[in-house]
Amino acid sequence: MAIQEACGVFGVFSKGKTDVAAMTYYGLYALQHRGQESCGIVVNDDGLFFSHKDRGLVNEVFSQKALAGLPAGTMAVGHVRYGTTGGNSRSNCQPIEVNHQKGKMALAHNGNLSNAAELRNALEMSGAIFHTTSDTETIAYIVTRERLRAPSIEDALSKAMDTLEGAYSLVLMSAQKLICARDPFGFRPLCFGRTEDGAYVVASESCALEAVGASFIRDVEPGEILVFGKDGCVSRREHCGKQKKKLCVFEYIYFARPDSVIDKLSVHQFRLEAGRILAERHPVEADLVIGAPDSGLDAALGFSRRSGIPYGIGLIKNKYIGRTFIAPGQKSRTDGVRIKLSAIASVLRGKRVVLVDDSIVRGTTMRRVVQLLRDAGAAEVHVRVTAPPFLHPCFYGTDIDSTENLIACRHTVEETAGLIGADSLGYLPVEALDDLTRHTGSCAACFSGKYPTRVPVGVYKNRFEQRLSGEEK
């Protein structure tokens, strides 16, 4: 089972004073942490679409030659991908482009539809032919179908939202407009801002706005549709307020960059507070607190401040290696850990160490990291985790579609500590999440089993690949 994370979306609407292709490139660079499988940009130059997409990191896919092949344009949509539905093939690269009777459309999607299989089956029964195995193509089909009978692309998107269930933050581009939308639960983040020369910018995280010199305006509200066109920015709110907000809490724990602010809450501050709570709930006598780079660093600082145990740098990360949490297979995860982290023996030797990390999923990575610390001379290793134990599948974009490999489903905390080689282990209590998110509404279904929507039964991540290969029964 390959556990993966969310994607990143980016969009620009300009009146011709901005090189939107270059801006989107830099925006995707800022969102690279959200997706390292593939990326793509579609540029609108006076109604003509130009695109470049492929597997790989942003700087690999967009060589100087590839970027120069895109016109400056007036609008653009970009995407970095980790697929939670659909495999890592070039055909699944986004944005998805559609040519239909009423024009063109490019679509980028972050999230996961909980009713994707149901919708796709219905579309196929009506004659639709799919070219990818991603649920983003399902969204594109439904929006296109509605566009054939709707007076505008934004009306078509609004009508499509009556059908879509689950998590989706979308950026959609037509010949004349850039449109973004967030599902009524607000599972995945989305925000927008504006540059000094008047270009509107939409992004999954506020850090991407800052990277391109755009001033943050606000988060897109759950259920809201924003239309950027000749009339400026127009908000449509017919889907707002239908559901209680359920932003994925793992955005704060792991996905987002610490310098981002999501729904008015600083990711950095969330992690500091999570570390503080861990120090209060799971105190330990130790000489040093270290964080697992990168998402454990802020929480380690919070643990240190609350406990009074000195904070130090004990692990160094190779910045050119992707996250092992989202590597595509068990062997890849193991090999990745070996070259990703190194321990500083002069800091760790003879010390009782508290290691703070964001999560334990299978235990494979944590076991290796604990062994690294012991090999460097750590006398004791006490693991503290800023997430509660993973106990349930996620259907909204964190690619946990089975409990069979989740270590917390098969072992007690004490047993898990022994399996990963730690002297002690403490998780963040699930009840602490509401306080950390300031009771603004979050989804913690992968920890609690309390799902905001109806959930599919017997549907797994690679279901469409299985169908294509004749394996589905």
Helices and strands as residue ranges (DSSP letters): E 8-13, H 20-30, G 32-34, E 38-45, E 48-55, H 58-61, H 64-68, E 75-81, G 90-92, E 96-100, E 103-113, H 116-125, H 135-147, H 153-161, E 166-173, E 178-182, E 191-194, E 200-203, H 206-211, E 215-219, E 225-229, E 232-236, E 247-248, H 250-250, I 251-255, E 261-262, E 265-266, H 267-281, E 288-291, H 297-307, E 315-317, G 324-326, H 330-340, E 341-343, H 345-348, E 352-357, H 364-375, E 380-385, H 407-410, H 413-420, E 424-427, H 432-436, E 442-443, H 445-448, H 463-468
